[in-house]
Structures are given as structure tokens and as C-alpha cells.
Amino acid sequence: MQEISLNFPTVIILVVIAALAVLAIRRMTHRGLCDCGDHCEGGCSGCEGCAAAESMAAAMGEAAKDK
């Protein structure tokens, strides 16, 4: 098995990947898995009443009917 050398560029890339992972986890814990807060005035309360979520659900329902 080849050994991983931890030189300066490798450490920088690992730090960037770790920082992006932390930001992604932080966003998921604060917003949940629903992003309709970006599109709706009332925020995302389970994506209920959100026009973006409703149109996505309708499109998925039509695609399921077509199969």
C-alpha cells in the first residue's frame, strides 16, 4: 500500500475539505434538509405551504404517473 505523504499542499487541501464539511453540517443543523426558506417568506416549517416545495412535489408526482 502506498504511503500518504503529508506535505504542505496536502495539509491545505485537507483543511479546506474539513472546513467545507463543517459548514455543510452547520447549515444542515440550522436549516434542516429543506431549503425552501430561501424561496418562501415564512421560512421552512416542514416545507408546508411553500410554493417551491409544492411545485417540486407536483413535478415528482407527474413523473411517477408517467412511468
C-alpha positions as CSV (number, residue, x, y, z in Angstrom):
1,M,0.0,0.0,0.0
2,Q,1.3,3.4,-0.9
3,E,2.1,5.8,2.0
4,I,0.3,9.2,2.2
5,S,2.8,12.0,2.5
6,L,1.6,15.0,4.4
7,N,3.3,17.8,2.7
8,F,2.1,21.4,2.9
9,P,-0.3,21.4,-0.2
10,T,-1.9,18.2,1.1
11,V,-2.5,19.7,4.5
12,I,-4.0,22.8,3.0
13,I,-6.4,20.7,0.8
14,L,-7.4,18.6,3.9
15,V,-8.1,21.8,5.9
16,V,-10.3,23.2,3.1
17,I,-12.2,20.0,2.9
18,A,-12.7,19.8,6.6
19,A,-13.9,23.5,6.7
20,L,-16.4,22.9,4.0
21,A,-17.7,19.7,5.8
22,V,-18.1,21.7,9.0
23,L,-20.0,24.5,7.1
24,A,-22.3,21.9,5.4
25,I,-23.1,20.2,8.8
26,R,-23.7,23.5,10.4
27,R,-26.1,24.5,7.6
28,M,-28.0,21.2,7.9
29,T,-28.3,21.5,11.7
30,H,-29.6,25.1,11.5
31,R,-31.9,24.8,8.4
32,G,-32.6,21.1,8.2
33,L,-32.7,19.3,4.9
34,C,-35.3,21.8,3.5
35,D,-34.1,24.8,1.6
36,C,-37.5,26.4,0.9
37,G,-36.5,29.1,3.4
38,D,-34.6,30.7,0.5
39,H,-37.8,30.8,-1.5
40,C,-40.6,31.4,1.0
41,E,-41.4,34.4,3.2
42,G,-42.5,32.4,6.2
43,G,-39.4,30.2,6.3
44,C,-39.4,26.5,6.2
45,S,-41.8,24.9,8.6
46,G,-41.6,21.4,7.2
47,C,-42.0,22.7,3.6
48,E,-45.7,23.0,4.1
49,G,-47.3,25.8,2.1
50,C,-44.1,26.6,0.3
51,A,-44.6,27.2,-3.4
52,A,-41.2,25.9,-4.3
53,A,-41.7,22.7,-2.4
54,E,-45.2,22.2,-3.8
55,S,-44.1,22.7,-7.4
56,M,-41.3,20.2,-6.8
57,A,-43.7,17.7,-5.3
58,A,-46.1,18.1,-8.2
59,A,-43.4,17.6,-10.7
60,M,-42.3,14.4,-8.9
61,G,-45.9,13.2,-8.8
62,E,-46.3,13.8,-12.5
63,A,-43.1,12.0,-13.3
64,A,-44.2,9.0,-11.2
65,K,-47.5,8.9,-13.0
66,D,-45.8,8.8,-16.4
67,K,-43.8,5.7,-15.5
